[in-house]
Amino acid sequence: MGNPQKTLWHIFIEECKLCLVDICTPLIAVARWLRRHIRK
């Protein structure tokens, strides 16, 4: 199997990436929406 700690770390990093995507996607959408309305 290899180093179990390394595997846990890899899973942890993957989970963090998914969380960041979940957080960033709506933020980017809101930022685009705001920019569009501020220009008008």
N, C-alpha and C positions, 0 to 999 in steps of 0.2 A: 504493500500500500504506500510505503514511503513515510514521510514525516506527517503524523496526524495534525500537528499544530499548523503546519503549512497549509493543509487542506482546509482547516477551520478558518484560517486567515483569508484564503482565497474565497470561500463562501461569504465571509463577512464583507469583503471588498465588493463582491457581486451584489450583495444586498444593499450596500451603500449606494452603488451606482443606480440601482432601481429606484431607491428612495429619492436620490437627487433628480432623476428624470421626472418622477412624480411631482416633485416640488417645482422644478424649473419650467416644465411645460406650461402649467397655468400662469406662472409669473410672466413668461415670454408673451403669452397670448394677451394678458392684461396690459403689458407694456406696449404692445403693438396697437391695441385698442385705444389706449390713452393717447399715444402719439398721433393717431389718426384724428381724434377728437380735438386735441389741442391745436393742431394745424388749422382747423376750421374756426 
